Amino acid sequence: MRDPNEIAKYGLDALLRAGAEKAQCSLALSQKHEMNVDAGQMSLFRTTFDAQMNLTAIKNGRKGSTSVNKSTDAAIQAAATEALGLADSAEPDDANDIAEYQAPKESASGSESPDTDKMHFRMKELLSTVKKRYPRISLQQAVLEFTRNRRYFVNSNGVDFAGSQGVYRYSIMFSGVDGEKVSSFNYTGLSAKDLDKPLLESGTLDTLLKQAEEQVITTPLSGKFVGDVIMTPDSIGDMLGFLVGSIGDGALISGTSIYKDRVGQKVASPLFTVHSKPISEEICDGYFFTLDGYEAQNSTIVDRGMLKGLLLSLYGSKKTGRPRAVNQGHAWVIEPGDTPLKEMVKSVKRGVLLARFSGGDPSDNGDFSGVAKNSYLIEDGQVKYPISESMISGNFAEMLMSINAVSREQVNFGYMIAPWIKASGVTVSGK
């Protein structure tokens, strides 16, 4: 096989030969070693390879992009011609551009190859331990994989980046079973640079399995109340997703973001700080450069409640006239607080320990409604019992402002680090 960087440069040259005034080409290669468990039994071990090249051409302010999963000269040339054809038929847009020159750089993290013996050992260990410790757990599926990703990015301004990352990832789906009674299914997963720890000791898996056995029998709530919610690290993504979605290209270009003029202003409780750290030692499943061709840097999105910046791409920056973000988000690290989780629970008069939320996209202003699953009623400072699926509603923007406790404890999922967060003003509706 040809050198991947040379393949990427061939793609760039093909775009320029086809008539592009500005061009960029990225090549992603992945080798995945995957081990599967289905219905509690080891079922599959396989190795897969994937390759994808993305080509973008800009001509007369018009942009065309396409992708190809073959690296032959003929396939690349055909894709380049297609990209130019798409550009010719597109509407001109002055915001279409490519990254300026940056010094070439190669970056790498993680192992070059998997320890397949340890993968097999950890998966067998997981099956055995779960069977002994949690006899009422049904493991629907578990996947343990090692992926080595290699990415290459070149453009006609001289950008030349290469990045290689090796990471283990596991995901697991399960439910509690007692005779004919079955809990609502639950799932979790994480990324890791190695397999030095048992899977059961990583992330939140042990806690969630224990809860799944408890959740075989749930109690329906009656009536409606407005109370507190303690979001677990597994459930925090929905609130965070609203925030980061509101400061990205789509919402800012359309003008629908409630945060469009809020940089430097308070958007959350002073207890809330969140960073994007794609190149930190804390995050093993990050990235070295952005999709539009900039070397990634760590950044702070919200600092003690103050909005520090937006998550605009190069296109979004030029479209809105606002600064480009130094990364593309993700790799979130939410700072811990000073409150032990036990004390946080003790402070709740009436509320919900929210373990999983299922709902549609929130409105532009943050209004949301959905179902609390695998969750618990908290009353008079105690976790009382698992509740049947119940409707919860509120406003994410208001929840961010109403955060009144952040746990001292954190969970490192490899792709995100998050604590428990307590907020007020959530409406809980029973049957």
C-alpha positions as CSV (number, residue, x, y, z in Angstrom):
1,M,0.0,0.0,0.0
2,R,1.2,3.5,-0.8
3,D,2.1,5.9,2.0
4,P,-1.2,7.3,3.2
5,N,0.1,10.9,3.3
6,E,1.1,10.5,-0.4
7,I,-2.4,9.3,-1.1
8,A,-3.9,12.3,0.5
9,K,-1.6,14.6,-1.4
10,Y,-2.5,12.9,-4.6
11,G,-6.2,13.7,-3.8
12,L,-5.2,17.3,-3.3
13,D,-3.3,17.4,-6.6
14,A,-6.3,15.8,-8.4
15,L,-8.6,18.6,-7.1
16,L,-6.2,21.3,-8.3
17,R,-5.8,19.6,-11.7
18,A,-9.6,19.4,-12.0
19,G,-9.8,23.2,-11.6
20,A,-10.2,23.9,-7.9
21,E,-8.9,27.3,-6.8
22,K,-8.7,26.2,-3.2
23,A,-8.8,22.5,-2.1
24,Q,-8.4,20.3,0.8
25,C,-8.3,16.5,1.2
26,S,-8.5,14.3,4.3
27,L,-7.9,10.6,4.6
28,A,-9.1,8.5,7.5
29,L,-7.8,4.9,8.0
30,S,-9.0,2.7,10.8
31,Q,-8.2,-0.9,11.9
32,K,-10.7,-2.3,14.4
33,H,-10.3,-5.4,16.5
34,E,-13.8,-6.2,17.9
35,M,-15.0,-8.8,20.5
36,N,-18.7,-9.3,21.0
37,V,-20.9,-10.8,23.6
38,D,-24.6,-11.6,22.7
39,A,-27.1,-12.9,25.2
40,G,-24.4,-13.4,27.7
41,Q,-22.1,-15.5,25.5
42,M,-18.9,-14.7,23.6
43,S,-20.0,-14.7,20.0
44,L,-17.5,-13.0,17.7
45,F,-14.0,-11.7,17.3
46,R,-13.1,-10.0,14.1
47,T,-10.8,-7.4,12.6
48,T,-12.1,-4.9,10.1
49,F,-10.5,-2.2,8.0
50,D,-12.0,1.0,6.8
51,A,-10.7,3.9,4.6
52,Q,-12.4,7.1,3.6
53,M,-11.1,10.1,1.7
54,N,-13.0,13.4,1.8
55,L,-12.3,15.9,-1.0
56,T,-13.4,19.5,-1.0
57,A,-13.1,22.0,-3.9
58,I,-13.7,25.7,-3.9
59,K,-14.0,27.6,-7.2
60,N,-15.5,31.1,-7.7
61,G,-16.7,31.0,-4.1
62,R,-18.7,27.8,-4.8
63,K,-18.0,24.7,-2.8
64,G,-18.3,21.0,-3.6
65,S,-17.4,18.0,-1.4
66,T,-17.5,14.3,-1.9
67,S,-16.0,11.2,-0.4
68,V,-14.6,7.9,-1.7
69,N,-13.5,4.7,0.0
70,K,-11.1,3.5,-2.6
71,S,-7.5,4.8,-2.9
72,T,-6.8,4.0,-6.6
73,D,-5.7,6.8,-8.8
74,A,-8.8,6.4,-11.0
75,A,-11.2,6.5,-8.0
76,I,-9.5,9.6,-6.6
77,Q,-9.5,11.4,-10.0
78,A,-13.2,10.6,-10.4
79,A,-14.0,11.9,-7.0
80,A,-12.1,15.1,-7.6
81,T,-14.0,15.6,-10.9
82,E,-17.3,15.0,-9.0
83,A,-16.3,17.6,-6.3
84,L,-15.7,20.2,-9.0
85,G,-19.0,19.4,-10.6
86,L,-20.8,19.9,-7.3
87,A,-19.0,23.2,-6.8
88,D,-20.0,24.4,-10.2
89,S,-23.7,23.8,-9.4
90,A,-23.6,25.3,-5.9
91,E,-24.5,28.8,-4.9
92,P,-21.5,31.1,-4.3
93,D,-20.8,31.9,-0.7
94,D,-18.0,34.3,0.4
95,A,-17.7,32.3,3.7
96,N,-16.4,29.2,1.8
97,D,-12.7,29.0,2.6
98,I,-9.9,26.7,3.8
99,A,-7.5,26.9,6.7
100,E,-4.5,29.1,6.4
101,Y,-0.9,27.7,6.5
102,Q,0.3,26.1,9.7
103,A,3.5,24.3,10.2
104,P,3.3,20.6,9.3
105,K,2.8,18.3,12.3
106,E,2.6,14.6,13.2
107,S,0.9,13.5,16.4
108,A,0.3,10.2,18.0
109,S,-1.3,8.7,21.2
110,G,-2.2,5.3,22.5
111,S,-0.9,1.8,21.6
112,E,0.0,0.9,18.0
113,S,-1.8,-2.5,18.3
114,P,-4.2,-4.3,20.7
115,D,-3.4,-6.7,23.5
116,T,-5.9,-9.3,22.2
117,D,-5.1,-11.7,25.1
118,K,-6.0,-9.1,27.6
119,M,-9.1,-8.2,25.7
120,H,-10.2,-11.8,25.8
121,F,-9.3,-12.0,29.5
122,R,-11.2,-8.8,30.5
123,M,-14.3,-9.9,28.6
124,K,-14.4,-13.3,30.2
125,E,-13.7,-11.7,33.5
126,L,-16.7,-9.4,33.0
127,L,-19.0,-12.2,32.1
128,S,-17.9,-14.3,35.1
129,T,-18.1,-11.5,37.6
130,V,-21.5,-10.2,36.5
131,K,-22.9,-13.7,36.7
132,K,-21.7,-14.1,40.2
133,R,-22.2,-10.6,41.6
134,Y,-25.4,-9.8,39.7
135,P,-27.3,-13.0,39.0
136,R,-30.5,-11.1,38.0
137,I,-28.7,-9.2,35.2
138,S,-29.3,-10.2,31.6
139,L,-26.4,-9.0,29.3
140,Q,-28.0,-8.3,26.0
141,Q,-24.9,-7.2,24.3
142,A,-21.3,-6.2,25.2
143,V,-18.7,-5.0,22.7
144,L,-15.0,-4.5,23.5
145,E,-12.9,-3.1,20.7
146,F,-9.5,-1.6,20.0
147,T,-9.3,0.9,17.1
148,R,-6.2,2.4,15.6
149,N,-7.2,5.5,13.7
150,R,-4.9,7.3,11.3
151,R,-5.9,10.7,9.9
152,Y,-4.2,12.8,7.3
153,F,-5.2,16.3,6.3
154,V,-3.7,18.5,3.5
155,N,-4.9,21.6,1.8
156,S,-3.7,24.0,-1.0
157,N,-2.4,26.5,1.6
158,G,0.3,24.1,2.7
159,V,-1.5,22.5,5.7
160,D,-0.1,19.0,6.2
161,F,-1.2,17.2,9.4
162,A,-1.0,13.5,10.4
163,G,-2.5,12.0,13.5
164,S,-2.5,8.5,14.9
165,Q,-4.6,7.3,17.9
166,G,-5.0,3.9,19.5
167,V,-7.9,3.5,22.0
168,Y,-9.9,0.7,23.6
169,R,-13.7,1.2,23.7
170,Y,-16.4,-0.8,25.3
171,S,-20.2,-0.5,25.3
172,I,-22.7,-2.7,27.1
173,M,-26.5,-3.0,27.2
174,F,-28.3,-4.9,29.9
175,S,-31.5,-5.2,32.0
176,G,-32.5,-6.7,35.3
177,V,-34.7,-9.8,35.2
178,D,-36.7,-11.6,37.9
179,G,-39.0,-14.2,36.5
180,E,-41.3,-12.4,34.1
181,K,-40.4,-9.0,35.4
182,V,-37.8,-7.0,33.5
183,S,-36.3,-3.6,34.1
184,S,-36.0,-0.9,31.5
185,F,-32.8,-1.6,29.6
186,N,-29.8,0.5,30.4
187,Y,-26.4,1.0,28.8
188,T,-23.1,2.6,29.2
189,G,-19.6,2.7,27.7
190,L,-16.2,4.3,27.9
191,S,-12.9,4.7,26.2
192,A,-9.5,3.8,27.7
193,K,-5.9,3.9,26.7
194,D,-5.3,0.4,28.2
195,L,-7.0,-2.5,29.9
196,D,-5.2,-2.4,33.2
197,K,-8.5,-2.2,35.2
198,P,-11.3,-4.7,35.1
199,L,-14.2,-3.4,32.9
200,L,-16.5,-3.6,35.9
201,E,-14.3,-1.1,37.8
202,S,-14.4,1.4,35.0
203,G,-16.9,4.2,34.5
204,T,-20.3,3.7,36.0
205,L,-21.0,0.1,35.0
206,D,-20.9,-1.5,38.5
207,T,-23.4,1.1,39.8
208,L,-25.7,0.7,36.9
209,L,-25.8,-3.1,37.1
210,K,-26.7,-2.9,40.8
211,Q,-29.4,-0.4,40.0
212,A,-30.8,-2.5,37.2
213,E,-31.4,-5.4,39.6
214,E,-33.2,-2.9,41.9
215,Q,-35.3,-1.5,39.0
216,V,-37.0,-4.9,38.2
217,I,-39.7,-3.6,40.5
218,T,-40.5,0.1,40.2
219,T,-43.1,2.4,41.8
220,P,-45.2,4.7,39.7
221,L,-45.4,8.3,40.8
222,S,-48.8,10.0,41.3
223,G,-49.6,13.6,40.6
224,K,-47.2,16.3,39.6
225,F,-44.5,18.3,41.5
226,V,-41.7,20.8,40.8
227,G,-38.5,19.7,42.5
228,D,-34.8,19.1,42.2
229,V,-33.0,16.9,39.8
230,I,-29.6,15.2,40.3
231,M,-28.2,14.4,36.9
232,T,-25.8,11.5,36.9
233,P,-22.6,11.6,34.7
234,D,-24.4,9.2,32.3
235,S,-27.4,11.6,31.8
236,I,-25.7,15.0,31.8
237,G,-25.1,14.9,28.0
238,D,-28.6,16.3,27.2
239,M,-28.2,19.5,29.1
240,L,-24.6,19.9,27.8
241,G,-25.8,19.1,24.3
242,F,-28.3,22.0,24.4
243,L,-25.6,24.4,25.5
244,V,-23.0,23.4,22.9
245,G,-25.6,23.1,20.1
246,S,-26.7,26.7,20.9
247,I,-23.1,28.1,20.4
248,G,-22.3,26.2,17.2
249,D,-22.6,26.9,13.5
250,G,-26.3,26.0,12.9
251,A,-27.9,28.1,15.7
252,L,-25.6,31.1,15.3
253,I,-25.8,31.3,11.6
254,S,-29.6,31.1,11.7
255,G,-29.7,33.6,14.5
256,T,-31.9,31.3,16.7
257,S,-29.4,30.8,19.5
258,I,-30.4,32.4,22.9
259,Y,-26.6,32.8,23.5
260,K,-25.7,34.6,20.3
261,D,-24.9,37.8,22.2
262,R,-23.9,36.4,25.5
263,V,-20.1,35.9,25.3
264,G,-18.6,37.3,28.4
265,Q,-21.9,37.1,30.2
266,K,-23.4,34.7,32.8
267,V,-25.2,31.8,31.3
268,A,-24.9,29.3,34.1
269,S,-24.4,29.0,37.9
270,P,-20.9,30.0,39.1
271,L,-20.6,26.4,40.2
272,F,-20.5,25.3,36.5
273,T,-17.3,25.2,34.5
274,V,-16.8,23.1,31.3
275,H,-13.8,22.7,29.1
276,S,-13.2,21.1,25.7
277,K,-9.9,19.2,26.0
278,P,-9.2,17.2,22.8
279,I,-5.4,17.0,23.4
280,S,-5.3,16.6,27.2
281,E,-3.8,13.7,29.1
282,E,-7.2,13.3,30.9
283,I,-9.0,12.5,27.7
284,C,-7.7,9.4,25.8
285,D,-10.3,9.6,23.0
286,G,-9.8,13.1,21.6
287,Y,-8.4,14.5,18.3
288,F,-5.3,16.3,17.1
289,F,-6.8,18.6,14.4
290,T,-10.2,19.8,13.4
291,L,-12.3,18.8,10.4
292,D,-11.6,22.1,8.7
293,G,-7.8,21.8,9.1
294,Y,-6.6,23.5,12.3
295,E,-4.4,22.1,14.9
296,A,-6.7,21.4,17.9
297,Q,-6.2,23.3,21.2
298,N,-7.9,22.9,24.6
299,S,-10.4,25.6,25.5
300,T,-12.8,26.7,28.3
301,I,-16.4,27.1,27.1
302,V,-18.0,28.2,30.4
303,D,-15.8,29.5,33.3
304,R,-17.7,29.7,36.6
305,G,-20.9,30.4,34.8
306,M,-19.5,32.9,32.3
307,L,-19.7,32.1,28.6
308,K,-16.1,32.4,27.3
309,G,-16.5,31.6,23.6
310,L,-18.4,30.0,20.8
311,L,-17.9,26.8,18.9
312,L,-17.8,28.2,15.3
313,S,-16.0,26.4,12.5
314,L,-14.0,28.4,9.9
315,Y,-17.2,28.6,7.8
316,G,-19.3,29.7,10.8
317,S,-16.8,32.3,11.7
318,K,-16.7,33.9,8.3
319,K,-20.5,33.6,8.1
320,T,-21.1,35.4,11.4
321,G,-18.1,37.6,11.7
322,R,-17.2,36.0,15.0
323,P,-14.0,34.3,16.1
324,R,-13.3,30.7,15.0
325,A,-13.2,28.2,17.9
326,V,-9.8,26.6,18.6
327,N,-11.4,23.2,18.5
328,Q,-14.6,21.5,17.3
329,G,-15.9,20.8,20.8
330,H,-16.4,17.3,22.4
331,A,-13.8,15.9,24.8
332,W,-15.8,17.6,27.6
333,V,-14.4,18.0,31.0
334,I,-16.8,19.4,33.6
335,E,-15.0,20.6,36.7
336,P,-15.9,18.9,40.0
337,G,-17.5,20.9,42.9
338,D,-17.0,20.8,46.6
339,T,-20.1,18.8,47.6
340,P,-19.9,15.1,48.3
341,L,-22.6,13.2,46.4
342,K,-24.1,11.9,49.7
343,E,-24.5,15.5,50.9
344,M,-26.0,16.5,47.6
345,V,-28.7,13.8,48.1
346,K,-29.3,14.9,51.7
347,S,-30.1,18.5,50.4
348,V,-33.0,17.4,48.3
349,K,-36.5,17.8,49.8
350,R,-38.2,16.2,46.8
351,G,-36.8,15.4,43.4
352,V,-35.4,12.8,41.1
353,L,-32.0,11.0,40.7
354,L,-32.0,11.1,36.9
355,A,-30.0,8.2,35.4
356,R,-31.3,8.3,31.9
357,F,-33.4,10.7,29.9
358,S,-35.3,10.0,26.6
359,G,-36.7,12.9,24.8
360,G,-36.7,14.9,21.6
361,D,-34.5,17.9,20.8
362,P,-35.2,20.9,23.0
363,S,-36.6,24.0,21.5
364,D,-34.4,26.9,20.7
365,N,-35.0,28.5,24.1
366,G,-34.2,25.3,25.9
367,D,-37.7,23.9,26.7
368,F,-37.6,20.2,26.9
369,S,-39.9,17.3,27.8
370,G,-39.2,13.6,27.9
371,V,-39.1,10.4,30.0
372,A,-37.0,9.7,33.0
373,K,-35.8,6.1,32.9
374,N,-33.8,4.0,35.3
375,S,-34.3,6.8,37.8
376,Y,-35.1,7.2,41.5
377,L,-37.3,9.3,43.7
378,I,-35.5,11.4,46.3
379,E,-37.5,12.5,49.3
380,D,-36.4,14.2,52.5
381,G,-32.7,13.7,51.7
382,Q,-32.9,10.0,50.9
383,V,-33.0,8.0,47.7
384,K,-36.4,6.2,48.3
385,Y,-37.0,3.7,45.4
386,P,-36.8,3.2,41.7
387,I,-39.6,4.9,39.9
388,S,-41.6,3.8,36.8
389,E,-40.9,5.8,33.7
390,S,-42.1,9.3,34.4
391,M,-42.4,12.5,32.4
392,I,-40.1,15.3,33.3
393,S,-40.0,18.8,31.7
394,G,-38.3,22.1,32.2
395,N,-35.9,24.4,30.5
396,F,-32.2,23.6,30.0
397,A,-31.1,27.2,30.0
398,E,-32.9,27.8,33.3
399,M,-31.4,24.6,34.7
400,L,-27.9,25.8,33.9
401,M,-28.6,28.9,35.9
402,S,-30.3,27.0,38.8
403,I,-27.4,24.6,39.4
404,N,-26.9,24.7,43.2
405,A,-24.5,21.8,43.7
406,V,-21.8,20.0,41.8
407,S,-20.3,16.8,43.2
408,R,-16.8,16.3,44.4
409,E,-16.8,12.9,42.6
410,Q,-16.2,12.6,38.9
411,V,-16.4,9.8,36.3
412,N,-13.8,9.6,33.5
413,F,-15.4,8.0,30.5
414,G,-12.3,8.5,28.4
415,Y,-14.2,10.8,25.9
416,M,-15.8,12.9,28.7
417,I,-15.2,13.6,32.4
418,A,-18.4,14.5,34.4
419,P,-19.6,14.9,38.0
420,W,-23.1,14.7,39.4
421,I,-25.0,18.0,39.0
422,K,-28.0,19.2,41.0
423,A,-30.4,21.7,39.6
424,S,-33.9,23.0,40.6
425,G,-37.1,23.8,38.9
426,V,-37.8,20.5,37.0
427,T,-41.5,19.4,36.7
428,V,-42.0,15.7,37.4
429,S,-45.3,14.1,36.3
430,G,-46.6,10.8,37.4
431,K,-49.6,8.9,36.3
